[in-house]
Amino acid sequence: MMSLPHGSKVNVDYKARLEHKLYLARENPEPIFDVSECALKHVPSGIYSLCRVFRKKVLWMYSNKLTSLSGGGALSDLSLLVVLDIRDNEFTHLPSDIMCLASLKELYLQDNNIRKLPNEIVHLSKLNILNVAKNKLKQLPEAMGNLKQLSMLDISHNKLHKLPKSLGYAQQLAELNIDGLNLLYPPQDILNGGTKVIIAFLANESGIKYSPEEPDSETDISRNISFEDMQGVYQNKNNDVQEHRQNALLEVEKNIKQQQEYEMEMQTMLKKHRKKLLQDLALQQTQLQHELQKVQQERDSNRARLLSYIYNAEKEADNVIKEFLRNSEEERQTQAELLEKEKQEEMQLLSSCHTEQFMFRTKDTLLSMEKLLEEELHRTRKLEEHSKYRDCAAQSLLTLEVRNNDHLAQIMQDQAEKRQDLIDTLRQDEVLQKAAVAALLERSDARCWSIVQQVNLVQSQLAALTNIELERRKLEINQQLNEIAEKRVALSAILMNLLEQQKSRRDQLLETINSIEQQRCITNSRRQSQFWLMQYQSLMETRPQGLLEMLEPTLVRHVAIAGALHCLPFLASLPSLLPDLSDEQLKAIGIHCENDRTAIKLAVENYLAELKLNEFRTPIIPSAPSEEACTSSNYQEYNDTQSINTAECVICLDLQCEVIFLPCGHLCCCSGCANMISSNCPMCRSVIDHKIHIVKP
């Protein structure tokens, strides 16, 4: 690598640092494998096997960004490891294979995000130092007491609330750091007593005696035996044992020499392998430099080509824009010229029309003057004739007076006879007036109108299903006929229910009329002959005017399809709110239910879409009826005509279908053919219970 000038500030090359440390780990005979402070996110592959091959006992991986120990190989390759330092990383947990580090004595895990230690960590029987400070531990393994060789334990600055009772078995523990902990167990007075007091308390809680000086294994016993006692033991042994010991020592020395020779051979082989590896690395580095130069050249050429392509594309785009602007300017000029020509032609047509109109008016004036003169001459002739016959009339006056007296007597007699006829006629007119009041009451009833709209909607759906079924049968397509039949039957049931509701509503209205007549009989109204006329006039005055006339039939049909027909009295001002309709506007006109507002907005969208589609297909047809037909009944008939499209009769193949058969729901016959059918439907052969005539103008 090239050296940088003194004082220049550059970023750290972690990759080069890692390569340098790996090289030192292979070349340095010290038992330390150091890959710390290299910004590692994953353990480099093969590190654990290198530790096993080079017999490393210390592995430093602190101050990195590691989250897992996987990736470096099998943890069983670290069976010779004594010290593992992975502090200041991003670990959240440790693998259960940590128990494979059988020789581990020191484990540094501070400054991580570890939430829980694995239970297998208690199998590290040789562990002396365990540092898990500044983590997120909430509990320690319950079998922590199995770490009997543990002499230092740092669990400070975690989220622990209690210590495991089994920690009383680790009686060699001399240093326990619990700073920054909010422990509830052991009690605070025990915690203030120090490490020995805490371990003694936990030992007592576990039912054992706290004796830190007492040896726990044969290894401790062998350490406590003094050198003088060993000499005394060796002096008491017999000579055979000494000779056997000397032979064993000679054998050991021989094995040591063989091991040294083997190690020398291994070192020689490692040096050769290292030299060859360095040569290969140098060769690979030169090849990589050549490849990098080629890639850089290719990038430069691609960049030049891309820049030239972008320049050409921009140039072409500028030319296209200029051409478009020129064409648009020419088109604007031509349009201006055409408009000017059209204005001139309009002026010429207007002048010619004015001239012709003036000629026609002059001609009409002359004709009218001729007629006036002729009438004046005719009037003068009549006056002359009147003067001639006036004398004759005077003479015949006396004769006419006699005749008139006789005629007057006859008229008086006729008036007496007609008086009785007039009374009978008035009585008959009262029945008609009552019928008119009943008809007006039914037309003004919102519920009757809603039922009629729903009946028309169901009839249109039945007509559509019958047309679809006829088309499928003509084309011999038998698919989905069962689904169509189920829909027909369901619609037929709905239609029968609506007709029953309509009949019951009519009965209710008739009961209302009868109650009015009974009330009339009770009150004994003075103007009995004009009673029903007065009732008719009061209904006309109280009847809501303009609701149905202001709403188009197509919009009403979409509102009925959306299921919001009951909201129709609130929708008188709906056409003025279109096309932008919001929830606030609907709330302002009295629609407070969210489902009703959603249904009305859906109906408006479908209505606008249908209007837009009709604009593309056919010329605009006025949706409102004529002035002569602006009544509820004519509006109803107009809506029926617009909503029901029927096919030709399946029997006579001439007239339009007008009768619905129930309960099958087929609309397939005209009125004449339907009257001849009494038992079965001509399409499905099902029994006919009812026949309904659809309303047409």
Residue pairs with C-beta under 8 A, 6 or more apart in sequence:
1 16
4 10
14 38
14 39
14 40
17 37
17 38
18 35
18 38
18 40
18 44
21 34
21 35
21 38
22 35
22 44
24 34
25 32
25 33
25 34
25 35
25 50
25 54
25 56
26 50
26 54
26 274
27 274
31 55
31 56
31 57
31 58
32 56
32 57
32 58
32 60
33 47
33 50
33 51
33 54
33 56
33 58
33 59
33 60
34 60
35 44
35 47
35 60
35 61
35 64
36 60
36 61
36 62
36 63
36 64
36 85
37 62
37 63
37 64
38 64
39 64
39 65
40 61
40 64
40 65
40 66
41 64
41 65
41 66
41 67
42 66
42 68
42 71
43 61
43 66
43 68
43 69
43 70
43 71
43 72
44 71
44 72
45 71
45 72
45 73
46 72
46 73
47 59
47 72
47 73
48 72
48 73
48 74
48 75
48 77
48 78
49 73
49 74
49 77
50 56
51 59
51 77
51 78
51 80
51 81
52 77
52 78
52 79
52 80
55 80
56 80
56 81
57 80
57 81
57 82
57 83
57 103
58 81
58 82
58 83
58 85
59 78
59 81
59 83
59 84
59 85
60 85
61 84
61 85
61 86
61 89
62 85
62 86
62 87
62 88
62 89
62 108
63 87
63 88
63 89
64 88
64 89
65 89
65 90
66 86
66 89
66 90
66 91
67 89
67 90
67 91
67 92
68 91
68 95
69 75
69 86
69 94
69 95
69 98
70 95
74 97
74 100
75 95
75 97
75 98
75 100
75 101
76 97
76 100
78 84
78 100
78 101
78 104
79 100
79 101
79 102
79 103
80 103
81 101
81 103
81 104
82 103
82 104
82 105
82 106
83 104
83 105
83 106
83 108
84 101
84 104
84 106
84 107
84 108
85 106
85 108
86 108
86 109
86 112
87 108
87 109
87 110
87 111
87 112
87 131
88 110
88 111
88 112
89 111
89 112
90 112
90 113
91 109
91 112
91 113
91 114
92 112
92 113
92 114
92 115
93 114
93 115
93 116
93 118
94 109
94 114
94 117
94 118
94 121
95 118
96 118
96 119
96 120
97 120
98 118
98 120
98 121
98 124
99 120
99 121
99 123
99 124
101 124
102 124
102 125
102 126
103 126
104 124
104 126
104 127
105 126
105 127
105 128
105 129
105 149
106 127
106 128
106 129
107 124
107 127
107 129
107 130
107 131
108 129
108 131
109 130
109 131
109 132
109 135
110 131
110 132
110 133
110 134
110 135
110 154
111 133
111 134
111 135
112 134
112 135
113 135
113 136
114 132
114 135
114 136
114 137
115 135
115 136
115 137
115 138
116 137
116 138
116 139
117 132
117 137
117 140
117 141
118 141
119 141
119 142
119 143
121 141
122 141
122 143
122 144
122 146
122 147
123 146
124 147
125 146
125 147
125 148
125 149
126 149
127 147
127 149
127 150
128 149
128 150
128 151
128 152
129 150
129 151
129 152
130 147
130 150
130 152
130 153
130 154
131 152
131 153
131 154
132 154
132 155
132 158
133 154
133 155
133 156
133 157
133 158
133 177
134 156
134 157
134 158
135 157
135 158
136 158
136 159
137 155
137 158
137 159
137 160
138 158
138 159
138 160
138 161
139 160
139 161
139 162
140 155
140 160
140 163
140 164
140 167
141 164
142 164
142 166
143 164
143 166
144 164
144 166
144 167
144 170
145 164
145 165
145 166
145 167
145 168
145 169
145 170
145 206
146 166
146 169
147 170
148 169
148 170
148 171
148 172
148 216
149 172
150 170
150 172
150 173
151 172
151 173
151 174
151 175
152 173
152 174
152 175
153 170
153 173
153 175
153 176
153 177
154 175
154 177
155 176
155 177
155 178
155 181
156 177
156 178
156 179
156 180
156 181
157 179
157 180
157 181
158 180
158 181
160 181
160 183
161 182
161 183
161 184
161 185
162 183
162 184
162 185
163 183
163 185
163 186
163 198
163 202
164 202
165 202
165 205
165 206
166 202
166 206
167 173
167 199
167 202
168 199
168 200
168 201
168 202
168 203
168 204
168 205
168 206
168 208
168 210
169 203
169 206
169 208
170 199
171 199
171 203
171 210
171 211
171 212
171 214
171 216
172 212
172 216
173 195
173 199
174 195
175 195
176 195
176 198
176 199
178 191
183 191
186 198
186 201
186 202
190 197
190 198
190 201
191 198
196 212
199 210
199 212
200 210
203 209
203 210
204 210
215 221
215 223
215 224
426 529
430 529
430 531
430 532
433 532
433 533
433 536
434 513
434 517
434 532
436 532
436 536
437 513
437 532
437 535
437 536
437 539
438 509
438 510
438 513
440 536
440 539
440 540
440 543
441 509
441 512
441 513
441 539
442 448
442 506
442 509
443 449
443 631
443 632
443 633
444 539
444 543
444 544
444 632
445 505
445 509
446 568
446 569
447 505
448 502
448 505
448 506
448 509
449 548
449 632
449 636
450 565
450 566
450 568
451 498
451 501
451 502
451 505
452 502
452 636
453 556
453 557
453 560
453 565
453 639
454 498
454 560
454 565
455 495
455 498
455 499
455 502
456 636
456 639
456 640
456 643
456 644
456 695
457 557
457 560
457 561
457 643
458 491
458 494
458 495
458 498
459 495
459 643
459 644
459 660
459 667
459 692
459 694
460 643
460 644
460 645
461 491
462 488
462 491
462 492
462 495
462 660
462 665
462 666
462 667
463 644
463 645
463 646
463 647
463 657
463 667
463 694
464 645
465 484
465 487
465 488
465 491
465 665
466 488
466 647
466 657
466 665
466 666
466 667
466 668
466 683
467 645
467 646
467 647
468 484
469 481
469 484
469 683
470 647
470 650
470 668
472 478
472 479
472 480
472 481
472 484
485 684
488 664
488 665
488 666
489 663
489 664
489 665
491 665
492 660
492 662
492 663
492 664
492 665
493 663
495 660
495 662
495 665
495 692
496 662
496 663
496 690
499 692
516 535
520 528
520 531
525 531
527 534
544 569
546 572
547 568
547 569
547 572
548 556
548 632
548 635
549 624
549 630
549 635
550 572
550 575
551 568
551 571
551 572
551 574
551 575
552 575
552 623
552 624
553 623
553 635
553 638
553 639
553 642
553 643
554 607
554 610
554 611
554 623
554 642
555 574
555 575
555 603
555 604
555 607
556 568
556 639
557 639
557 642
557 643
558 603
558 604
558 606
558 607
558 610
559 565
559 567
559 568
559 571
559 599
559 600
559 603
561 603
561 606
562 599
562 600
562 602
562 603
562 606
563 599
564 596
564 599
564 600
564 603
567 591
567 596
567 600
570 589
570 590
570 591
571 589
571 600
573 589
574 581
574 589
574 600
574 604
577 585
577 589
578 604
578 608
579 604
579 608
581 600
581 601
581 604
583 597
586 596
586 597
586 600
586 601
587 597
591 597
591 600
614 620
624 630
625 634
625 635
625 638
629 635
629 638
636 695
637 695
637 696
637 697
638 697
640 694
640 695
640 696
640 697
641 696
641 697
644 694
644 696
646 656
646 657
646 658
646 667
646 694
647 656
647 657
647 668
648 654
648 655
648 656
648 657
649 655
649 656
649 657
649 668
649 669
649 670
649 673
650 657
650 668
650 669
650 682
650 683
651 669
651 670
651 673
651 677
651 682
652 670
652 672
652 673
654 670
655 670
655 671
655 672
655 673
656 670
656 696
657 667
657 668
657 669
657 670
658 669
658 670
658 671
658 674
658 693
658 694
658 696
659 667
659 669
659 670
659 671
659 674
659 691
659 692
659 693
659 694
660 666
660 667
660 691
660 692
660 694
661 667
661 668
661 669
661 674
661 681
661 688
661 690
661 691
662 688
662 689
662 690
662 691
662 692
663 686
663 689
663 690
664 681
664 683
664 684
664 686
664 688
666 681
666 682
666 683
666 684
667 694
668 681
668 682
668 683
669 677
669 682
671 693
674 691
677 688
678 688
679 687
679 688
680 686
680 687
680 688
681 688
